[in-house]
């Protein structure tokens, strides 16, 4: 399977939200690489995964995220 890079705009804008989001991402995507860029105005989340992570993340209960094109 091919690894894809997904980029999302998120509502993760502080340490508390980051910790909650991290716990969720580690649970949902244990085999994937991910990181946040909280210095970016869109609080970018990048995910390298073989899974289609869009469906997993878009309606999660912890943080808002929208996939960027």
Phi and psi in degrees as GROMACS dihedral restraints (atoms count N, CA, C in turn):
[ dihedral_restraints ]
;  ai    aj    ak    al  type     phi  dphi    fc
    3     4     5     6     1   -91.4    20    10
    4     5     6     7     1   138.2    20    10
    6     7     8     9     1   -79.5    20    10
    7     8     9    10     1   134.1    20    10
    9    10    11    12     1  -116.5    20    10
   10    11    12    13     1   154.3    20    10
   12    13    14    15     1  -109.0    20    10
   13    14    15    16     1   123.1    20    10
   15    16    17    18     1  -110.2    20    10
   16    17    18    19     1   142.0    20    10
   18    19    20    21     1  -128.2    20    10
   19    20    21    22     1   128.8    20    10
   21    22    23    24     1  -128.3    20    10
   22    23    24    25     1   143.8    20    10
   24    25    26    27     1   -85.4    20    10
   25    26    27    28     1   133.5    20    10
   27    28    29    30     1  -130.4    20    10
   28    29    30    31     1   171.3    20    10
   30    31    32    33     1   -97.7    20    10
   31    32    33    34     1    10.8    20    10
   33    34    35    36     1   -81.0    20    10
   34    35    36    37     1   101.7    20    10
   36    37    38    39     1  -127.5    20    10
   37    38    39    40     1    10.4    20    10
   39    40    41    42     1  -153.5    20    10
   40    41    42    43     1   173.1    20    10
   42    43    44    45     1   -63.8    20    10
   43    44    45    46     1   -38.8    20    10
   45    46    47    48     1   -63.3    20    10
   46    47    48    49     1   -46.9    20    10
   48    49    50    51     1   -65.2    20    10
   49    50    51    52     1   -36.8    20    10
   51    52    53    54     1   -61.8    20    10
   52    53    54    55     1   -44.3    20    10
   54    55    56    57     1   -63.5    20    10
   55    56    57    58     1   -41.9    20    10
   57    58    59    60     1   -65.6    20    10
   58    59    60    61     1   -43.8    20    10
   60    61    62    63     1   -64.7    20    10
   61    62    63    64     1   -40.3    20    10
   63    64    65    66     1   -60.5    20    10
   64    65    66    67     1   -44.4    20    10
   66    67    68    69     1   -60.3    20    10
   67    68    69    70     1   -43.9    20    10
   69    70    71    72     1   -64.7    20    10
   70    71    72    73     1   -46.6    20    10
   72    73    74    75     1   -63.7    20    10
   73    74    75    76     1   -40.1    20    10
   75    76    77    78     1   -64.2    20    10
   76    77    78    79     1   -33.1    20    10
   78    79    80    81     1   -75.2    20    10
   79    80    81    82     1   -47.0    20    10
   81    82    83    84     1   -75.6    20    10
   82    83    84    85     1   -32.9    20    10
   84    85    86    87     1  -129.1    20    10
   85    86    87    88     1    59.3    20    10
   87    88    89    90     1   -64.6    20    10
   88    89    90    91     1   -22.5    20    10
   90    91    92    93     1  -100.6    20    10
   91    92    93    94     1     6.3    20    10
   93    94    95    96     1  -107.6    20    10
   94    95    96    97     1   157.0    20    10
   96    97    98    99     1   -99.9    20    10
   97    98    99   100     1   136.8    20    10
   99   100   101   102     1  -147.6    20    10
  100   101   102   103     1   157.7    20    10
  102   103   104   105     1  -158.2    20    10
  103   104   105   106     1   155.4    20    10
  105   106   107   108     1  -107.3    20    10
  106   107   108   109     1   146.6    20    10
  108   109   110   111     1  -115.7    20    10
  109   110   111   112     1    89.1    20    10
  111   112   113   114     1   -79.1    20    10
  112   113   114   115     1    -7.6    20    10
  114   115   116   117     1   -82.9    20    10
  115   116   117   118     1   -16.5    20    10
  117   118   119   120     1   -75.7    20    10
  118   119   120   121     1   145.6    20    10
  120   121   122   123     1   -63.2    20    10
  121   122   123   124     1   -21.8    20    10
  123   124   125   126     1   -99.1    20    10
  124   125   126   127     1     5.8    20    10
  126   127   128   129     1    49.0    20    10
  127   128   129   130     1    58.7    20    10
  129   130   131   132     1   -64.4    20    10
  130   131   132   133     1   136.7    20    10
  132   133   134   135     1  -113.6    20    10
  133   134   135   136     1   125.9    20    10
  135   136   137   138     1  -112.8    20    10
  136   137   138   139     1   133.3    20    10
  138   139   140   141     1  -128.6    20    10
  139   140   141   142     1   126.8    20    10
  141   142   143   144     1  -102.8    20    10
  142   143   144   145     1   115.8    20    10
  144   145   146   147     1  -153.4    20    10
  145   146   147   148     1   152.9    20    10
  147   148   149   150     1   -85.0    20    10
  148   149   150   151     1   -15.8    20    10
  150   151   152   153     1   -84.8    20    10
  151   152   153   154     1   158.6    20    10
  153   154   155   156     1   -84.5    20    10
  154   155   156   157     1    97.5    20    10
  156   157   158   159     1   -82.0    20    10
  157   158   159   160     1   -13.7    20    10
  159   160   161   162     1   -56.0    20    10
  160   161   162   163     1   -50.0    20    10
  162   163   164   165     1   -64.8    20    10
  163   164   165   166     1   -34.0    20    10
  165   166   167   168     1   -69.4    20    10
  166   167   168   169     1   -33.1    20    10
  168   169   170   171     1   -99.1    20    10
  169   170   171   172     1   -26.5    20    10
  171   172   173   174     1   -65.4    20    10
  172   173   174   175     1   -29.6    20    10
  174   175   176   177     1  -119.7    20    10
  175   176   177   178     1    35.8    20    10
  177   178   179   180     1   -74.6    20    10
  178   179   180   181     1   155.4    20    10
  180   181   182   183     1   -84.3    20    10
  181   182   183   184     1    -1.3    20    10
  183   184   185   186     1  -100.5    20    10
  184   185   186   187     1   -41.5    20    10
  186   187   188   189     1  -149.1    20    10
  187   188   189   190     1   154.2    20    10
  189   190   191   192     1   -82.5    20    10
  190   191   192   193     1   140.7    20    10
  192   193   194   195     1  -151.3    20    10
  193   194   195   196     1   146.3    20    10
  195   196   197   198     1  -132.5    20    10
  196   197   198   199     1   127.1    20    10
  198   199   200   201     1   -68.5    20    10
  199   200   201   202     1   135.8    20    10
  201   202   203   204     1   -97.2    20    10
  202   203   204   205     1   146.1    20    10
